[in-house]
Amino acid sequence: NGQKGLRYEWPYINLSSLYNRQYHPEMALEYAKRATELNPNSSPAYFQMGKAYRSLEEWQYSAMALEKAVALDSRSGQACYVLSYVYRKLGKTKESREAMTAFEMLHEKGTDKAKDGMGTATRRSRISQ
């Protein structure tokens, strides 16, 4: 944890994603929160936070984080997909269908920019500019 002084959120997002994939949602959540502290407008950070809360079955918190991810980046198909699942768990059938429709439209158009769930496509495009 000797990561003091980091100015960018990406290392924390990457660690959060890793811990989510390894099913360590508590650690994933910790790093996602750090990422949002560094950049409160980071859709990928809120996406990872939403996934961690989903793993912890904290459905309401998961929905709030994923809603924020989608609000910050409406092209995040993966966030829409996970949000659809979370809404189903909350008994919000209409919202679940709407989120799934948004995912399908983004996927069909090929405009889902968070292909790996971390926003890597977005980050690469910013670096190459």
C-alpha positions as CSV (number, residue, x, y, z in Angstrom):
1,N,0.0,0.0,0.0
2,G,2.9,2.4,-0.4
3,Q,1.1,4.0,-3.2
4,K,1.0,7.5,-1.7
5,G,1.1,10.4,-4.1
6,L,-0.5,8.7,-7.1
7,R,-2.3,11.4,-9.2
8,Y,-4.1,9.3,-11.6
9,E,-7.0,6.9,-11.0
10,W,-6.0,4.2,-13.6
11,P,-3.7,2.1,-11.3
12,Y,-6.5,1.9,-8.8
13,I,-9.1,1.0,-11.4
14,N,-6.8,-1.7,-12.7
15,L,-6.3,-3.1,-9.2
16,S,-10.0,-3.0,-8.6
17,S,-10.7,-4.9,-11.8
18,L,-8.1,-7.5,-10.8
19,Y,-9.7,-8.0,-7.4
20,N,-13.2,-8.2,-8.9
21,R,-12.0,-10.9,-11.3
22,Q,-10.4,-12.8,-8.4
23,Y,-13.6,-12.5,-6.4
24,H,-12.1,-10.3,-3.7
25,P,-14.9,-7.6,-3.7
26,E,-13.8,-5.9,-0.5
27,M,-10.4,-5.1,-2.0
28,A,-11.9,-4.2,-5.3
29,L,-14.2,-1.8,-3.6
30,E,-11.4,-0.2,-1.7
31,Y,-9.4,0.5,-4.8
32,A,-12.5,1.7,-6.8
33,K,-13.2,4.2,-4.0
34,R,-9.6,5.5,-4.2
35,A,-10.0,5.9,-7.9
36,T,-13.2,8.0,-7.5
37,E,-11.4,10.1,-4.9
38,L,-8.8,11.0,-7.5
39,N,-11.3,11.4,-10.3
40,P,-14.9,11.7,-9.3
41,N,-15.8,11.7,-13.0
42,S,-14.3,8.3,-13.8
43,S,-17.0,6.0,-15.3
44,P,-14.7,2.9,-15.2
45,A,-14.1,3.5,-11.4
46,Y,-17.8,3.5,-10.7
47,F,-18.2,0.5,-12.9
48,Q,-15.7,-1.5,-10.8
49,M,-17.3,-0.2,-7.7
50,G,-20.7,-1.4,-8.9
51,K,-19.3,-4.8,-9.7
52,A,-17.8,-5.1,-6.2
53,Y,-21.0,-4.1,-4.6
54,R,-22.8,-6.7,-6.8
55,S,-20.5,-9.4,-5.6
56,L,-21.2,-8.4,-2.0
57,E,-25.0,-8.5,-2.8
58,E,-25.3,-4.8,-1.9
59,W,-27.8,-4.3,-4.7
60,Q,-28.8,-0.7,-3.9
61,Y,-25.2,0.5,-3.6
62,S,-24.4,-1.5,-6.8
63,A,-27.2,0.2,-8.7
64,M,-26.1,3.7,-7.5
65,A,-22.5,3.1,-8.6
66,L,-23.5,1.7,-12.0
67,E,-26.1,4.5,-12.6
68,K,-23.2,6.9,-12.0
69,A,-21.0,5.0,-14.4
70,V,-23.7,5.2,-17.1
71,A,-24.4,8.9,-16.3
72,L,-20.7,9.7,-16.8
73,D,-20.4,7.6,-19.9
74,S,-23.6,6.6,-21.8
75,R,-21.5,4.4,-24.2
76,S,-20.5,2.0,-21.4
77,G,-22.4,-1.1,-22.5
78,Q,-20.8,-3.3,-19.9
79,A,-22.2,-1.0,-17.1
80,C,-25.6,-1.1,-18.7
81,Y,-25.5,-4.9,-18.8
82,V,-24.5,-5.3,-15.2
83,L,-27.0,-2.6,-14.2
84,S,-29.7,-4.6,-15.9
85,Y,-28.9,-7.6,-13.7
86,V,-28.8,-5.5,-10.5
87,Y,-32.1,-3.9,-11.3
88,R,-33.6,-7.4,-11.7
89,K,-32.3,-8.3,-8.3
90,L,-34.0,-5.2,-6.9
91,G,-37.3,-6.2,-8.6
92,K,-37.1,-3.2,-11.0
93,T,-38.3,-5.0,-14.1
94,K,-38.9,-2.0,-16.3
95,E,-35.5,-0.4,-15.4
96,S,-33.8,-3.8,-16.0
97,R,-35.4,-4.0,-19.5
98,E,-34.3,-0.4,-20.3
99,A,-30.7,-1.1,-19.3
100,M,-30.6,-4.3,-21.3
101,T,-32.0,-2.5,-24.3
102,A,-29.4,0.2,-24.0
103,F,-26.7,-2.5,-23.8
104,E,-28.0,-4.3,-26.9
105,M,-28.2,-1.0,-28.8
106,L,-24.6,-0.1,-27.9
107,H,-23.4,-3.7,-28.6
108,E,-25.2,-3.8,-32.0
109,K,-23.8,-0.4,-33.0
110,G,-20.3,-1.4,-31.8
111,T,-20.1,1.8,-29.7
112,D,-19.5,0.1,-26.4
113,K,-16.2,1.6,-25.5
114,A,-15.6,-0.3,-22.2
115,K,-15.0,-3.7,-23.9
116,D,-12.9,-5.1,-21.0
117,G,-14.8,-3.4,-18.3
118,M,-12.0,-1.0,-17.5
119,G,-12.3,1.5,-20.2
120,T,-9.1,0.4,-21.9
121,A,-10.3,1.4,-25.3
122,T,-11.0,4.9,-24.1
123,R,-7.6,5.2,-22.3
124,R,-5.8,4.0,-25.4
125,S,-7.5,6.5,-27.6
126,R,-6.6,9.4,-25.3
127,I,-2.9,8.2,-25.2
128,S,-2.7,8.0,-29.0
129,Q,-4.0,11.5,-29.6
